[in-house]
Amino acid sequence: MLSERQDTMFIARWEFTCRFGRIEDCVSILRRWEMDVGDRVGWKASSVRVLAGFLGGNDSHIEFEARVENLTDLEAAWADIERNPHHREYMKQLEHVIVAGTSKWTVLREVKLINA
């Protein structure tokens, strides 16, 4: 496993495909999830972003990204998410708008090109 450096940031990326015509419903659920779940585990609006396919790719593709300072914080956030009863409810709502089998998490390490 790669060692964590003090100045390293990580991106936890959740990717999935929305059902045809359901992207706005999906984004609406994610907005509410962020307020009721994400914010409560420390994922503030400034550390989260949602990307949607637009040109040159699948227009039903969604990526939810959360920026974390270290892997310990990420593991703690995931544990807190699982204990949050709102999370289960939002996952049930998302079942109706996400294509089954397309969901996956990836953790990326940010690499600085220029030392600031």
N, C-alpha and C positions, 0 to 999 in steps of 0.2 A: 504494500500500500504506500502511496505517496505520503511523505511527511508533510505536516501542516507548518507553514511558515507564519510568522506573526502578521505579515502584511497581506496574506492570501485571503481572498474572498471566494465563496462558493455560490453557485447558482443551482438550486433544486428546481428542475424543470419537469412539469407534468404535461404530457402531450396526449391528445386524443382527437378523434374525428367526430364531428356533430352529425346528426341525421340531417338529411336534406331539408332545408327550410327552417331549421331549428336553432341556428346560430345565435340569434338575438335572445331566445329563451335561455340558452346556455350561458351567455354572458350575464344576463340578469341574475341567474342563480349564483354564478361566481361572484358577482358584486355583493350579494347578500351573504354568501359564505365568507368573504373577506371581512365583513363587518362583524359577523357573529362568531367566527372561528379563527380566521387568520390573524386578525388584530389582537385577539386574546392570547395568542401564542407568541406574540412579538413581531409578527409580520406586518409592519406598518405600511401604509399606502406607498411611501417612498421606496420601500424595498421589494415591492411586488409589481409585476406587470403582466398583462394578458396580451398575447399576440394572436392575430387571426390571419389565415391565408388570404392572399389578395391577388397578386400577379405571378404567373409562372409556377404556381403550385396548386395544391388542393384548397379550394376556397372554403371548405368545411373543416380545415385543420385548425386546432386551437392549441396554444401553448400557454401554460400558467407558470410564471417564474417567480421564485422567492429567493432573494439574496440574503445569505447568512455569512457571519464572520468566521465560523468554524464548524466542524462536523459534530462536535458535542452539542452546540446550539441546535443544529438541524435534528439530531436524534431526539433531543428534549422536546422540540416543537412537534415532531411526529408523534411522540408519546402523548403529549397534551392534546393533540388533535383527536387521537383515538378515544380519549376519555371525554371529549366534548359531545354531549347528546345532540347538539345542533348539527354536528358533522354527519352523523348517520342519516338525519333527515334530508340534508342537502344531497347526500350521495344517492338516496332513493329518488329524489327529484331529477338528478342528472341521469339516472338509468333510462329515463324516457327521452332524453335528447342526445345521448352519446351512442355511437355505434359500438356494440359489444365487441370486446377483444382488441380495441384500438388504444386502450389506455396504458401508458407506461411512464415511469419516473426515471430521470437521468440526473446525476449530480455531476456538475462541471466545475472545474477549478479555473478561476480567472487568472489569466496570464498577462502581466503588464509588459507592454512593448517598450515603453519609455519610463525610466525611473523619474518620479516626480519629486 
